[in-house]
Structures are given as C-alpha cells and as structure tokens.
Amino acid sequence: MRNKKWLKQMLYSHLAILCSFGAAIICITYAITYSDLVRDIKKSNSNYASQVVDSMTASLKNIERTLAGQIVKNQAISDFFDADRGGGATNLTNYNASSEMEKMRNNPLIHSVYFFRSKDQVVLTGGYITSLSRFKDNRFIQNLQNTPPASRWSSLRTYSEFPLIDPPERVITMIQKMGSEGWIVLNVKADLLLAAADNLKNHSRSFMNITDDQGQPLYSTGPEKGPSKLSTRLYSNYLGWTFSSGTADEHLLGQAAFLSLIPLTIIVLTLAVIVAVILYVTRRSYRPIEHMVTRVSSYRQELKTSGYDEFAILEQAFDDMLVRMNQIDLKEAENLQYKRRQFFSELQDYENVVPAEEWQNYVSLFDLPEHGSLIIAILEIDKYVPLMRQNRQNMLDSKQRLEKLTAEWPNLLARTVSQNWISADRLSLLIYVPSDLEHGSEGQDEPMQIVVYALEKLRIRSESELVFTTTMGVGSLVPKLPQIKKSFGEALTALQYKMTAGSNRILVYLDIRDREESVNPLYFKWVEDLVHHFRIQQLEWKKDFSRIFDHLEDQLLKNEEMQLLFNYLTHRFAREMEDTSPTLNEYWHMVTSPRMTEALKEMEEIPEIRSLFSELLDQLYEQYNVMLEFSSKDHLIYEVKKYIEDHFSDFDLSLKSISDRFGINGKYASQLFKEEFEIKFVDFLIGLRVDRAQKLLRETNEPISEISRLVGYEHVISFGRIFKKTVGVSPGDYRKLMRTAVSHAGPV
C-alpha cells in the first residue's frame, strides 16, 4: 500500500497557511479594535478639554461684554471717575456709581466689583468707599499702577469684599482701565468657573488638570502618578491657562479584548468551516492524482513497490519523459533543415553582425566546394493578398509546388543550394555558381547571365503551372559565404522597384542601380493643379491626372517612394473634400478614399493603380456635378461660373455683362458667387486669367503682349501689374524661372 504523502502534505500545507492567515486576521482584528478604542478615547478627551475651554472662555467673554456694555456711555460711572464734572455732588455721584456696580453683579460668576479713582486715590466698592491706603486690596491696585497687566485677566488670587465678615475666596480679576482716571476691577469666582470641568465630564473615569501661565495648578481631578498617555493638552490664549484631560483608568487591552470578542468568534467559526471545506476538497482533488499514479505504476512495473509514494512515482515518470524529450531536442538540433532555416534568419537580422568565423560553420551545412561564387535570389508572389482571399487552399498548394520547382532547377552550371520562406509571400534561394564559369570565354558577366537565364526559365514554368506569377529580385555574386548578407540585401532592394519596373519579371540589382532616378519636383505642382481644377469643375484635371501618371510610369522609383507620392495625392484630395458639401465629403470618405487605400495595399503595378484611380475620380466628379445640379440657386451660380470659365478671355467680361446675360442683378450675382465658392468674382476671374497666362508662358513662346490679349487684358501694363501681384514675379521672370526649373529638375 503506497503512502499518501501528497495528500498529507497538501492538507498540512493548506492548514498551515490557513492557521497563519487566521492568526494574522485575529491579530489584525484585535489591533484594529485596540486602535479604534485608543482613537475614541483620545477623541473623547479632546472633546472634553475643548468643551471646558470653550465654556470658560464663553462665560468670561460674556462677563467682559457685560462690563463693556455697562461702562459705554454710562454717565454715573463717568461722573465718578471725573469728580469735577460731577458738579460737586460727591455723595450722589458715589451712590449712582455704586448702583451701576450692583447691576454688573447680576451674573452669578461675578464675585465683586470696585472702582479705583487715581486722582484722589479713592476706592468705591458695592458697600462702601474708602481711600486706597485703607483698602485691603491696595497691593493689587499698587501693582496695577506700577506694572500694567499684559492681559485683561489676572492670575488666580484670593480676595474678600468684606474681610471682617466673608472669608477670602479664589478669584480671577479683569481690569478695565478708564483712561488716566482710574480702573474698574471685576473679580470672578474661580471655583465656580472651574466647576464647568465637573459639569461637562462625559465619563466617570475622565479627569481634568488646569494650570495657570506659571504652571501652578488651578484645578485637578487627575491621577497622582502623572499625566496619562492618552491625555490631551490644550492652551487657551484668552486665559493663559493649560488644560489637560484624560482617562484615569486605562486598562485598554482588556477593553479591546472585550470589544473584539464578537468579531473574533465569527472569525474562528469561519476558519473552522474553511478547514472542513479544505479537507473535503483536498480529498476529492486527490482522486485524479491517485488515478494517474495508478496508471503510471501499471506502465512501469518497477514502480509498484509498496515503499514508493506518489512523489517518487511521478518524479520517476517525469524523469523518463524529460530524458526522451532531451533526446528529441538533440536530434532536432542536429537536423539539417533547422540549421538552414537559422541561416536565413541570420540573413534577415540586419542589426546582428555575425562574425566571419561563425559564417564558416555554414559552409559544411550546405556542402559547398571551396571554389565558386554564391548569389541570393528572392521570389515574391504577385498579388498575394487578393489571391489568398480568393482561394487559400490553392495558394498553399501552389506554394508547395513552387518549392519543388526551385529544388528541381535543371541547370548543371548553377544550382540551388538551399531555399526558405522568409515571409508569407517571399521565397529566398541560395544559388551556387561553379568557379570555372567566372573566367568563361564570354567575359566577366557570364555567371550572372547564366543565373538570370535559369531564373527566367523558372519564372516561365511557375507562371504556366501555378495559380500565381512571381517577381524575382537578384543580388550580386559574392566569392565567400560570409559575404552573402550583402547579396541578400541587394535582392531585397531590387524588389523595392517592383511597382515602377513591373511584376512577373526578374529585377537584377546591378541593372537597377545604374538606372535609379529621382522624383521630379514638379510632381507636387501637378498634384496641386489637379486638385484645383477638379475643385473648380474644369475638365483640365484629367490632363493633369494623365501628366502625373505618365511621369510616374517613366520613372524607376522604389515602392516606398511611390507609396509616398500616392499618399500625397490622396491626402490633398482629402483636404479639398473637407471644404465641399457634407454629401460629397461623405462619399469621399465612404467610397473613394477606402478603395484608393486598399488599392495601394494590394495593387503592385502603376497601370493598375492608374486605371482604378481614374475610375474613382471620374465617379467622384460625377457625384460633384450631380450635387451641383440639384440646387436651383447653386445650379444658377454654377452656370455663371461655367460661363466665366468659358469666356474669361473676353475684354468686356464684367458683372454687368453677367447681369445682362442671366437676368439677375450684378450685385446679387457677386454675393451668390462669394457665398458658394468663398471667393470674389473679380478674384476668380483674375485667377483664371493668370492661370491661363502661366500655362502660355510655360508652354509657348508667344510675346507677353499677345498673351495679355489672349487672357482678356487689352493693356499689357495692367496685365503685368495684376500678374506680379498674384504670382509674385513679373510675366517675363516667371517664364525664365519655369524654364530653368524644368531644365535643372533635381531630386525632391
């Protein structure tokens, strides 16, 4: 019987993880409860201290406002402090002032009030009047005279208004100076004020300690051992006192344990349920493992020993599997075809420079003789994407057939050493040319001619037997395999001229290199003329279109360059369509532009692109005409525009002649023209005349005076002034510049 070691380890590991997480959750729960308890206690202490401070401050400020209200514009108090103004009625003045003093004592917090007059050193209390020297609180008055207080409220002191009757009480004193005439001294019962700390106590264990600005205790209900770690200290700028509140009994651990009892109970019960689920799920999960171990044991008889556990059995089975896989990998690593694919991968990796000694390792791979030359030819399938869409299976079969044709290349003078698909539509061939052909009687080019001749036969055969044609790019001959990367790059470069040179042919890099041309800078001017004439509804746009494609068909340019030129053409039309009606703009984006873009991706020859572009632009032009004919006002103004285009060379063409011919007001015709074409009638007419003048200056040798007459100007001076204002140069200078540009056209 095998030991169920896997099952036990799974159970132990799951339970260990669960216990760890459970303990962590319990600790976290207790920590959160403890933290919340501490935070609540601190918050309660802070609120208690704030309420005590606010209560005392509010009470004292209320007393201060009461005092201020009594002395503001109070004639009796003013007469007391100014005895001369009292008219000599001293007893009446003192009585009135004493009566006002009694009004101030309505607040139960006020202990007593007395007035001190500096002029004659007299003190008036609520019950008597006496001199300062006989007054029991004379030391406090003398201190006021010598050292004025920094704040209105004094420190805690003792005072009795009637020393012989009432014992002294603790008071705090507010001093109100009456100019230079004296002082009003108001005493507040400190014990009654401090009783707010007891009244506002929110918990039986809460305490409050209050000290003055000198650190002397004023009120204390706190523990004797010192301040609690949870206490809160507040300082009152108004009183100058420090308030410390806290909790006397701080057995927080026990309290936190009690508060977390319910959540911890729920967590423990949940963990128990999870343990039960783990036991059930683990036992069920073990059944497939047990079944697999049984099957492995039945396959390997030596593993049926009773001392083996699941891990030993599975480990032995995996060891056997890994050994066999390693053997397969070693055989595949030694496979010739794999190394050849790796060789072509190295050719395509332009950034990785492979040392020459590593290239020498491939010599034995291809079984190449020591003497001879090598060359790369790349076969590209024409119209690959459309053909794959039509019939994928036929294309795949034809690709396999092409591989066989290149392998059966019947040429004894040169042979295909290896081949590989470097992309879905490109097959690369490594061709070997014997050394005896390099010095043949027909000259140095004879090896290249033999290779091209053999490739031509292969091209013809593939055209007749396969569903597609191929265009072949051929590099130059190299003497050694380490230099074959150069021939590979040249073959790729040759294929870049497929769009202009044509498909289903052989493109030799050495031939193309000498014939490479540059884009005529006038191409962009021709595109602008095409777009302009198309927009203003002149059929001359078709001549511009033909001129552009005639030029491109005569040039030998790379595919990337052709793509850029065509993209510029479509971009200019897209910009122009943005300024037309929404209907025409939508037709461009929904029909014309997508088909042009798709054509540039799939079509590989300029004649095909030319035919499709011409058809699409004709359809767009018809849509433009239909759009103009459906609007009555637009139709009228376009008739006016057409008439101007046909008769712009007439000397008498003006708004008046337009008005007479079409039966509309000349000013209204000008307004419609401006609204529709966003150009003034005069500017449009000048544009047509200057445009024709430019064409005549470029293409004819007519005198400038005759050109002026042909475009509708009777006076050559007026023509020259308008031409220079529009074009920027005089007609004569323009003719010279255009002829110089054509004769010295360089690369863009």
Buried (B, 14 or more C-beta within 10 A) or exposed (E): EBBBEBBEEBBEEBBEEBEEEBEEBBEEBBEEBBEEBBEEBBEBBBBBBBBBBBBBBEBBEEBBEBBEEBBEEBEBBBBBBBBEEBEEEBEEBBBBBBEBBEEBBEBEBBBBBBBBBBEEBBBBBBEEBBEBEEBBBBEBBEEBEEEEBEEBBBBBBEBBBEEEEEEEBBBBBBBBBBEEBBBBBBBBBBEBBBEBBEEBBEEEEBBBBBBBBEEEEBBBBBBEEEBBEBBBBBEBEBBBBBBBBBBBEBEBEEBBBEBBEEBBEEBEEEBEEBBEEBEEEBEEEBEEBBEBBEEBBEEEEEBEEEEBBBEBBBEBBEEEEEEEEEEEEEEEEEEEEEBBBEBBEBBBEEEEEBEEEEBEEBBEBBEBEEEBBBBBBBBBBBBBEEBBEEEEEBBEEBBEBBBEBBEEBEBEBBBBBBBBBBEEBBBBBBBBBBEEBBEBEEEEEBBBBBBBBBBEEBBEBBEEEBBBBBBBBBBBBBEBBBBBBEBBBBBBBBBBBBBBBBBBBBBBBBBBEEEEEEBBBBBBEBBEBBBBBBBBBBEBBBBBBEBBBEBBEEBEBBBEBBBBBBEEBBEBBBEBBEEBBEEBBEBBEEBBBEBBEEBBEBBBBBEBBBBBBBEBBEBBBEBBEEBBEEEEEBEBBBEBBEBBBEBBBEEEBBBEBBBEEBEBEBEEBBEBBBEBBEBEBEEBBBBBBBBBBBBBBBEEEEEBBEBBBBBBBEEBEEBBEBBBEBBEEBBEBBBEBBEEBEEEBEEE
